[in-house]
Amino acid sequence: MSLTVAATLLAVPVGSASADPKPSLQDLADQVEKMHTDIETLAEQYNGQREKLKTARKAAEAAQKTLATSEADLAAKRAKAVALAQNAYITGGLSRALTFTSAEDPEKFLDQAATTYALEQQQGEEVTQLLKAMDAAERARAGAKTRIEEVEKLVSDIDTKRDKITKLVTKIESNLFQRALGEAGRPGTRATRVNLPVPGDGKAAAAARWALTQQLKPYVWGAEGPSSYDCSGLVMAAYRQVGIALPHYTGSQWTSGRHIDRSELRAGDLVFFYNDLHHVGIYLGGGMMVHAPRTGDVVRIAAIEGRPYAGAVRIAD
């Protein structure tokens, strides 16, 4: 072992033990840009998981209700079957030999036999119903367990993504990265409120006009107003104002309307960016949109040019 270590030390050139050179301000600024992309990507995945969680929780609640109903039905059928079984035991059912010829009153005997036979037939039907109820209760129990496990997994996934985003945001907001970003000349333009006229009388134009009233409110991942937003949260809030319910997730917003060509864009259309659709804005006209850009920024107007445009969706006229 010692010979190996010695040989390794001798093979290393003098001076190579020194630390790697510190990254330049530009390198650090590039890291920040990548972290911003990672944050927004994770944030939309987080939003997507939250939407799934809402659906899963509703399914779990429905499964629990079905289970309760099935178990109540099973209990009722079991009680009825037990009562009939007890009656059959007391009366002897048809297991006793029915000696018609030894009966003192053959007609009375036939009446009793018919009654006993009917009870046994009923008991058989109740047992069949009981078995069906037991099967239904078991399936309901398995379904409820599956739904609960689905909810637990989604909660775990959400917590994991939340932790990752929080760590990235903390890193971005550190003095080192803030200074690097500023000194490297990448802070972006200062946001100012712009009173832009939005043409149109429909719900889409009204949603766009409302979104403009939210200018300068901060971007916060996972937020949907009223004091802060992320990109899909702003879209959801704007369309909620005109009576249209959209999910808080870019992936679902992408499938919530009609896909249109870029040449067809008009105020209120949703414009999406990046291959994974992790960013969305509301088109205003003239190549401009209003959006909630990223951590550390605010709701603002921006050009759609110079961004990795992915497509557009028309939600309403």
C-alpha positions as CSV (number, residue, x, y, z in Angstrom):
1,M,0.0,0.0,0.0
2,S,2.8,2.5,1.0
3,L,4.7,1.7,-2.2
4,T,1.6,2.5,-4.3
5,V,1.0,5.8,-2.5
6,A,4.6,6.8,-2.9
7,A,4.6,5.9,-6.6
8,T,1.4,8.0,-7.1
9,L,3.0,11.0,-5.4
10,L,6.1,10.8,-7.5
11,A,4.0,10.6,-10.6
12,V,2.1,13.8,-9.9
13,P,3.8,16.9,-11.4
14,V,4.9,19.6,-9.0
15,G,2.1,22.3,-8.6
16,S,-0.8,20.1,-9.6
17,A,-1.9,19.7,-6.0
18,S,-3.0,23.3,-6.0
19,A,-6.8,23.9,-6.1
20,D,-8.6,24.3,-9.4
21,P,-8.8,27.9,-10.6
22,K,-11.8,29.8,-9.3
23,P,-14.6,30.2,-11.8
24,S,-14.8,33.5,-13.5
25,L,-17.7,35.9,-12.9
26,Q,-19.1,34.9,-16.3
27,D,-18.9,31.2,-15.4
28,L,-20.8,31.9,-12.2
29,A,-23.4,34.0,-14.1
30,D,-23.8,31.1,-16.6
31,Q,-24.4,28.8,-13.6
32,V,-27.1,31.1,-12.3
33,E,-28.8,31.1,-15.7
34,K,-28.8,27.3,-15.7
35,M,-30.2,27.2,-12.2
36,H,-33.0,29.6,-13.2
37,T,-33.9,27.1,-15.9
38,D,-33.7,24.2,-13.5
39,I,-35.9,26.0,-11.0
40,E,-38.6,26.8,-13.5
41,T,-38.5,23.2,-14.9
42,L,-38.8,21.7,-11.4
43,A,-41.5,24.2,-10.5
44,E,-43.7,23.1,-13.4
45,Q,-43.0,19.5,-12.5
46,Y,-44.0,20.4,-9.0
47,N,-47.2,22.1,-10.3
48,G,-48.0,19.0,-12.4
49,Q,-47.6,16.7,-9.4
50,R,-49.9,19.0,-7.4
51,E,-52.6,18.7,-10.1
52,K,-52.2,14.9,-10.0
53,L,-52.4,15.0,-6.2
54,K,-55.7,16.8,-6.3
55,T,-57.1,14.2,-8.6
56,A,-55.6,11.3,-6.6
57,R,-57.1,12.7,-3.4
58,K,-60.5,12.9,-4.9
59,A,-60.2,9.3,-6.1
60,A,-59.0,8.2,-2.7
61,E,-62.0,9.9,-1.0
62,A,-64.3,8.2,-3.5
63,A,-62.6,4.9,-2.9
64,Q,-63.0,5.3,0.9
65,K,-66.7,6.0,0.5
66,T,-67.1,3.0,-1.8
67,L,-65.3,0.9,0.8
68,A,-67.5,2.1,3.6
69,T,-70.7,1.4,1.6
70,S,-69.4,-2.1,0.6
71,E,-68.5,-2.9,4.2
72,A,-71.9,-1.7,5.5
73,D,-73.6,-3.9,2.8
74,L,-71.4,-6.8,3.8
75,A,-72.3,-6.4,7.5
76,A,-76.0,-6.3,6.7
77,K,-75.9,-9.4,4.5
78,R,-73.8,-11.3,7.0
79,A,-76.3,-10.5,9.8
80,K,-79.2,-11.7,7.6
81,A,-77.4,-14.9,6.6
82,V,-76.5,-15.6,10.2
83,A,-80.2,-15.1,11.2
84,L,-81.4,-17.5,8.5
85,A,-78.7,-20.0,9.5
86,Q,-79.8,-19.9,13.1
87,N,-83.4,-20.4,12.0
88,A,-82.4,-23.4,9.9
89,Y,-80.6,-24.9,12.8
90,I,-83.6,-24.5,15.1
91,T,-86.1,-25.9,12.7
92,G,-83.7,-28.6,11.5
93,G,-84.2,-27.6,7.9
94,L,-84.5,-30.4,5.3
95,S,-81.6,-32.3,6.9
96,R,-84.1,-34.2,9.0
97,A,-85.8,-37.1,7.3
98,L,-89.3,-36.0,6.2
99,T,-91.3,-39.1,6.8
100,F,-94.6,-38.1,5.2
101,T,-96.2,-41.4,6.0
102,S,-95.5,-41.2,9.8
103,A,-97.0,-37.7,10.1
104,E,-100.2,-37.6,12.1
105,D,-101.4,-34.6,9.9
106,P,-99.9,-35.0,6.4
107,E,-101.3,-31.6,5.2
108,K,-99.8,-29.7,8.2
109,F,-96.5,-31.6,7.5
110,L,-96.5,-30.5,3.9
111,D,-97.0,-26.9,4.9
112,Q,-94.1,-27.0,7.3
113,A,-91.9,-28.7,4.7
114,A,-92.7,-26.1,2.1
115,T,-91.9,-23.3,4.6
116,T,-88.6,-25.0,5.6
117,Y,-87.7,-25.5,2.0
118,A,-88.4,-21.8,1.2
119,L,-86.2,-20.7,4.1
120,E,-83.4,-22.9,2.9
121,Q,-83.7,-21.5,-0.6
122,Q,-83.7,-18.0,0.8
123,Q,-80.7,-18.9,2.9
124,G,-78.9,-20.2,-0.1
125,E,-79.6,-16.9,-2.0
126,E,-78.4,-14.9,1.0
127,V,-75.2,-16.9,1.2
128,T,-74.6,-16.1,-2.5
129,Q,-75.3,-12.4,-1.9
130,L,-73.0,-12.5,1.1
131,L,-70.1,-14.0,-1.0
132,K,-70.7,-11.3,-3.6
133,A,-70.6,-8.6,-0.9
134,M,-67.4,-10.0,0.5
135,D,-65.8,-9.9,-2.9
136,A,-67.0,-6.4,-3.5
137,A,-65.7,-5.3,-0.1
138,E,-62.3,-6.9,-0.8
139,R,-62.0,-5.1,-4.2
140,A,-63.1,-1.8,-2.6
141,R,-60.5,-2.3,0.1
142,A,-57.7,-3.0,-2.4
143,G,-58.8,0.0,-4.5
144,A,-58.8,2.3,-1.5
145,K,-55.3,1.0,-0.6
146,T,-54.0,1.7,-4.1
147,R,-55.4,5.2,-4.1
148,I,-53.9,6.0,-0.7
149,E,-50.5,4.7,-1.8
150,E,-50.7,6.8,-5.0
151,V,-51.4,9.9,-2.8
152,E,-48.5,9.1,-0.5
153,K,-46.1,8.7,-3.5
154,L,-47.2,12.0,-5.0
155,V,-46.8,13.8,-1.7
156,S,-43.3,12.3,-1.4
157,D,-42.4,13.4,-5.0
158,I,-43.7,16.9,-4.3
159,D,-41.7,17.2,-1.1
160,T,-38.6,16.1,-3.0
161,K,-39.1,18.7,-5.7
162,R,-39.9,21.4,-3.2
163,D,-36.6,20.7,-1.4
164,K,-34.6,20.8,-4.6
165,I,-36.2,24.1,-5.7
166,T,-35.7,25.6,-2.2
167,K,-32.0,24.7,-2.3
168,L,-31.5,26.2,-5.8
169,V,-33.3,29.4,-4.9
170,T,-31.2,29.8,-1.8
171,K,-28.0,29.3,-3.9
172,I,-29.2,31.8,-6.5
173,E,-29.9,34.4,-3.8
174,S,-26.5,33.9,-2.1
175,N,-24.2,37.0,-2.1
176,L,-21.7,35.2,-4.3
177,F,-24.1,34.5,-7.2
178,Q,-25.9,37.8,-6.8
179,R,-22.6,39.7,-7.1
180,A,-21.4,37.5,-9.9
181,L,-24.6,38.0,-11.9
182,G,-24.5,41.8,-11.4
183,E,-20.8,42.2,-12.2
184,A,-21.1,40.0,-15.2
185,G,-23.7,42.3,-16.6
186,R,-26.6,39.8,-16.6
187,P,-29.2,41.3,-14.2
188,G,-31.6,42.1,-17.1
189,T,-33.5,45.3,-17.6
190,R,-35.3,47.0,-14.8
191,A,-39.0,46.2,-14.9
192,T,-41.3,49.2,-15.3
193,R,-45.1,49.2,-15.5
194,V,-46.3,49.6,-19.1
195,N,-49.9,50.6,-19.9
196,L,-50.3,48.7,-23.2
197,P,-53.7,48.8,-25.0
198,V,-55.0,45.3,-25.7
199,P,-57.5,45.0,-28.6
200,G,-60.5,42.7,-28.5
201,D,-63.8,42.3,-26.6
202,G,-63.6,38.6,-25.9
203,K,-62.6,36.7,-22.8
204,A,-59.1,36.1,-24.0
205,A,-58.4,39.9,-24.4
206,A,-60.0,40.5,-21.0
207,A,-57.7,37.9,-19.4
208,A,-54.7,39.6,-21.0
209,R,-55.8,43.0,-19.8
210,W,-56.2,41.7,-16.2
211,A,-52.7,40.1,-16.4
212,L,-51.3,43.5,-17.2
213,T,-52.7,44.8,-13.9
214,Q,-50.5,42.3,-12.1
215,Q,-47.2,43.9,-13.4
216,L,-44.4,44.2,-10.9
217,K,-45.7,41.5,-8.6
218,P,-42.9,39.1,-7.7
219,Y,-42.3,35.7,-9.3
220,V,-42.6,32.9,-6.7
221,W,-42.5,29.3,-7.8
222,G,-45.8,27.5,-7.1
223,A,-47.7,30.8,-6.5
224,E,-51.0,31.6,-8.1
225,G,-51.7,35.0,-6.6
226,P,-52.9,37.4,-5.5
227,S,-49.6,38.9,-4.4
228,S,-47.1,36.7,-6.4
229,Y,-47.1,34.2,-9.3
230,D,-45.2,31.7,-11.2
231,C,-45.7,31.5,-15.0
232,S,-48.6,29.1,-15.1
233,G,-50.0,30.5,-12.0
234,L,-50.4,33.9,-13.7
235,V,-52.1,32.3,-16.7
236,M,-54.5,30.4,-14.4
237,A,-55.4,33.5,-12.4
238,A,-55.9,35.6,-15.5
239,Y,-58.4,33.2,-17.0
240,R,-60.1,32.6,-13.7
241,Q,-61.0,36.3,-13.8
242,V,-63.0,35.7,-17.0
243,G,-64.7,32.5,-15.7
244,I,-62.4,29.9,-17.3
245,A,-60.8,27.3,-15.1
246,L,-57.3,26.2,-16.1
247,P,-55.0,23.9,-14.3
248,H,-51.9,25.3,-12.6
249,Y,-49.4,23.5,-14.8
250,T,-48.0,24.3,-18.2
251,G,-48.3,20.7,-19.4
252,S,-52.0,20.7,-18.9
253,Q,-52.5,24.3,-20.1
254,W,-50.8,23.2,-23.4
255,T,-53.7,20.7,-23.9
256,S,-56.5,23.1,-22.6
257,G,-57.3,24.8,-25.9
258,R,-56.7,24.8,-29.7
259,H,-53.2,24.9,-31.0
260,I,-52.6,27.7,-33.4
261,D,-49.9,28.9,-35.8
262,R,-47.6,31.7,-34.7
263,S,-49.0,33.8,-37.6
264,E,-52.5,33.5,-36.0
265,L,-51.5,34.9,-32.6
266,R,-53.8,37.5,-31.0
267,A,-54.2,39.0,-27.5
268,G,-54.9,36.4,-24.8
269,D,-53.4,33.4,-26.6
270,L,-50.9,31.4,-24.5
271,V,-47.4,31.2,-25.8
272,F,-45.1,28.4,-24.7
273,F,-41.3,28.1,-24.6
274,Y,-38.7,25.3,-24.4
275,N,-39.1,21.7,-25.6
276,D,-40.5,20.6,-22.2
277,L,-43.0,23.6,-22.2
278,H,-41.8,24.7,-18.8
279,H,-42.5,28.4,-19.5
280,V,-45.7,30.1,-20.6
281,G,-46.8,33.7,-21.2
282,I,-50.0,35.6,-22.3
283,Y,-49.7,37.2,-25.7
284,L,-50.6,40.9,-26.0
285,G,-49.9,41.7,-29.6
286,G,-47.1,43.2,-31.6
287,G,-44.7,40.3,-30.6
288,M,-45.1,41.1,-26.9
289,M,-46.4,39.1,-24.0
290,V,-46.9,39.5,-20.2
291,H,-45.4,36.8,-18.1
292,A,-43.9,35.9,-14.7
293,P,-40.3,35.2,-15.7
294,R,-38.3,33.6,-12.9
295,T,-37.0,33.7,-9.3
296,G,-35.9,37.2,-8.4
297,D,-38.0,38.9,-11.2
298,V,-41.5,40.3,-11.4
299,V,-44.5,40.0,-13.7
300,R,-43.6,42.1,-16.7
301,I,-44.0,42.7,-20.4
302,A,-41.4,41.1,-22.7
303,A,-40.8,40.2,-26.3
304,I,-41.4,36.6,-27.5
305,E,-38.5,36.9,-29.9
306,G,-35.1,35.5,-28.8
307,R,-36.7,32.8,-26.7
308,P,-37.0,29.0,-27.5
309,Y,-40.6,29.3,-28.8
310,A,-42.5,26.0,-28.7
311,G,-46.1,26.9,-29.8
312,A,-49.3,28.7,-28.9
313,V,-52.7,27.7,-27.6
314,R,-56.0,29.6,-28.0
315,I,-58.1,29.2,-24.8
316,A,-61.0,31.5,-25.8
317,D,-62.1,34.1,-28.3
